[in-house]
Amino acid sequence: MCKCDAVAKTECNSGCSGGLMTNAYKYLMGSGGLMEQAAYPYTGAQGPCRFDRSKVAVRVANFTAVPLDEDQMRAAIVRGGPLAVGLNAAFMQTYVGGVSCPLICPRALVNHGVLLVGYGARGFSALRLGYRPYWLIKNSWGEQWGEGGYYKLCRGRNVCGVDSMVSAVAVAP
C-alpha cells in the first residue's frame, strides 16, 4: 500500500509497516482501482507511491466481512473466490513446504494480510507426523518464498488467527 498523501491520509495504511485490508479497500475505491502486479511489482521496500490511474486493471466496487467461521470461509471461497485474511505470520517466515501446523501461534497477534485462495483435505504436516486438512494461502513475498509463493496452513482450529479477520471484495464491472 502506498504511503499516505495529503488528500487521503486517513484512508492509507503504513506501507511496509502494515495496515488493515479494509483501509486498503477504501483506498482502492477512492483512488480508482488496482494496477496489475506486472505494472506495479511488489518490492518489499518502503518508497513513494507509483500508482498510475491510467493503468488500472480492476476496480473495487465494495467489500464485505465474511463470518468468522471456517465452514463459512470455505463456502465463501467456493461461491465467490479468494478471500483476504489476516493472520499471525510468525511461522510463515521460516516456512519451506508442506502443511504448517504450529503448536503455539497466538491468534490475538494478527499481523499480516494474505489471500486465502483455496483449501485441501489432506496435506502432509511434518510437525504433526501425518496428514491434515489445510488452507492454501497466496503470500506477497514472491515466488521464491514457500511453495512457489504459497503457504499451506492447518485448517479447522483457527490456527494463527486465520479466521479472525476475513473479508471479500466486489469487483466493479
N, C-alpha and C positions, 0 to 999 in steps of 0.2 A: 504494500500500500504506500502511496506517495506521502511525503511529509506534508503537513498542513500548509495551505496557502492562506492569504489574508481574507479571502472570501468565505471559505468553508472550514474554518478552524475547528468548529465543534463536531464536524462530521468525519474528520480524519482519524486515522489510527496513528501509531507511533513507528511506522516503518519497520526496521529490523528489530525494534523493541517490542513488537507485537501489537495486538489490538483485538477487537471483537468483530466477528463476522457480520453482525447486524449493523455496525458502524460502516463496514465496507460496503454492504448492500445500499445503505442510504447514500454513501458517496457515489457509487456507481449509478444510482438512479438520478442523482443531481448532476453528475458530470457528463452523462450522455451514454455511458456504456463501458465496455471492456475490450481491450485490444487482444489479439491472439498472442500466444507466447512467442511465436516467431518474430513478431513485430516489437515485442516488449519483453525480452527474456529476463527470467529471474537471475539476479546476480548475487544475492546474499550479502550485499554491502549497502550501507546507507548512502543515499545520493539524492540528487534533485529529481523531481517528478518529470518524466518524459512522455506523459500522456499526450496523444495526438488524436483529437476528436475525429479527424478525417479517416483514421484507421480503425474505427470501432467495428468490431466483428459481431458483437452481441449486446443487446440492451436488456437491462433488468427492469421488469415491469413492477414486481412486487416480491415480497418474501414472507415466509411464514415459519413459525416454530413448529417442530414435529413433536408429538407426545414423547415424553421421556421414558420410553419403554422399548426394549429391544425387539419385541414382536411387532410393534407399530413401526419401528425403524425399518425392519425387513419389508413390511408391507409397503411402506412409502418408497423404498428403493425399486421394488417391482412395479409399482404404479407410476412413479414419476422420474426415476433415475437417481443419480448421485445426490448425496446429502452432505452439507457442511457440518462437521462436528468438531467440538473442542475436546481435547484430552490432555492428560499428563504425559508429556513427551520424554520423561526421564529415561525410559528404556529404549526409546527409538534411536537414541544417539549411538548405541552400540549394536544395533540390530544388523545381522548379516543374512538371515534367511530363516525359513520355517515359520511356525506359529509361535509368537511371543506370548507367554503366559506368566508374567511376573508374579512372584509371590506377594510382594508388597509394592503397591503403586497407588499412592494417595489420590482418591477420587476428587477430593476437595481442591487439589492443586492443578486445575486445568490451566494449561499454559501454551497450547499450540493448536492452531486450526488446520484441519486436513479435510480431504474429500473422501467420504465413505462411498465406494463405488460398487461394492458387492459383498457377498458372503459365501462361505463354503461350509459343508457339513463335516469334512474330515481332512485335517491337515496335521502333519507331524509336529509335535512340540518336544524338543529335546529336554527341556526342563521338567516336563510332566511325564517323560518317557512313554509317550503314547499319542494317540490321535485325538484331536479336539476340534469342535466347530470354531469357525473364525470369521472375523470381519476382514474384508480386503480394502485397504486404505491407500490412496494415492497421496504421496507427500510432495512437497515443493522443493526438496533438496536435490533434485536432479536424478537422472537415470543411473548414475554411478553408485548411488546410495541404495541400500536394501536389495530387494529383488527387482531390479530394473526401475527403481523409483517407487516401488510398492512395499507395503508392510502388512503382515498378517498378524492380527491381534485376537486373542481368545475371545469368543463370543459367549454371551449368556449370563455374565455376572457383573456387568458394568465395569469391566477391567479398565483401569486407568481413567475412569470417569467418562468413557466413550458415549454414554447416553445422558450426560449431564447438560450438554449444550448442543442441540441438534436443530438445524434449520434447512429450508429448501427455498429456492428462488423460482419465480415465474418469469420466463423469458418473454420479452416483448416480440410481437411478430415483425 
